[in-house]
Amino acid sequence: MTNEEANKFVLNSFVTAFEAGNEHMLDQYFSTKLELCTHPDPKKFSLHDLKSRLPNLHKKYRELQSVVKAIVVNHDHIAFRVKQHAFFTPDNTYVTMDVMNLYKLVDGKVKEWRLWFSQHADLNTNGMG
């Protein structure tokens, strides 16, 4: 996979498919045998788990903006960093999240996904500044 192909795959799978109303796109990019592991709280999720949690994530993180900052591709692995900004409803504040991702592709779909993130309050509420 080229860097250009990986960039398109990341944008479509991580940004577009996770927007409210686009949940049907997840099956295009993620294996039915997906193994998602989140860090720093190591929980494992399946594709079904992920889909069932999306409505709550959309309620929790409103006005979500995502910018892909870096991508590295090596055969069937894609590592990428995303900066996100959203209105975090539980705290009634804007937050910025730095998200590191590692995809392992099998047959053109994400079979393994490792996700690390940090979240902090954002005093600069004008977006991705």
N, C-alpha and C positions, 0 to 999 in steps of 0.2 A: 504494500500500500504506500502510495506517495504521501508527502506532507500535505499536498493539496486535497487528496482524497480523505486523509485523516481529519483535516480541518473541517471539511464538509460533513463527515460522519459525526464528529463531535458536536458541531452546531445543530445538526438535525436530531441527534440522539439525546444530548444533554440539555439543550436550550429549547428548541422548538417542540419536541415531543412531550416535554414536561409542562408546557404552558396549558392553562385551563382550557379544556375543550379539545385538546390534541392527544388525549390518553390513548386513543386507538392506534396512534403511531408507534407506541412502545413495542408492539409485537414485531415491527419491521426491524428493530435494532437490538432487541434483547431476546436471548434464548429462553425457551420455556423452562430450561434447567438453570436459569441464572442463579449465581451465588453472589450476593451483595454483602460485603462486610464493611461496616462503618467504624471509623476511629475518631475520636479517642475512646468512645464507648463501643467496644467491639460486639456488635450485634450482627447476626446474619439474617438476611432476608431473601425470599424468593421473589420471582416476578409477580406472583399473586399477592404477596405481602406488600410489595411496592405499589402495585395498582390500588390496593385497598386503602393505603395510607395517603394517596395523592389528594383526595378532597380535603382532608385535614391540613395538609401542607399548604394547599392553596388558600385556606382560611387563615392560617398562621402567618404566612409570608405574603403580604399583599404588595402590589405594584413591583413585583420582582423584576429586576434588571440583571442581565448576565453579560459579562464580557470575557471571552476566552483570551487569556494572556499569553499562554505558551503551550506548544504541542511538540512532543517527541514521539516518533513512530519507529518501531523496530519489528519488522515482520508482522506477527499477529498481536503485538502489544501496542497500545497507545497510552501515553502518559500526558496529562494536560492539567493546566491550572486555570481556574475560573475565579474572577472576582464578581461577587454578587452584592446587590444592594436591595433592601426591601423594607417595607413597613412591617415590623414585628408586632402583631396584635396582642400577644400576651403581656408585653411590657409597654404597649402604646408608644413605641419609639422606632426610629429608623436604625437599621443595623447594616453593617458590612460584613460579608463573609468571604474568607479566602478558602477555596476548595481545591484540593489536589485529588486527582482521579487516576486510576490505573485500570484500563480495560484489557482483558484478554479475549480476543476474538476466536471463535470456532465456527467454521462455515459461514463467515461473514456477519455473525451476530455476537453480541457481548455475552460471554459465558461466565466470566469472572469479573467482578467490579469491586475494587478497593477504593474507598472514599475517606479522605481525611479532611476535616474542616475546623475552622475557628470562626467565632462570631463575636463581634463587639459592637457596642453602641456607636452610632455615627452621628457626630455633632454637625457634620456637613450634610444637610438633608436635600441638597440640590441634585442628588444622583450619584454618579460614579466618580465624582471629583476627588 
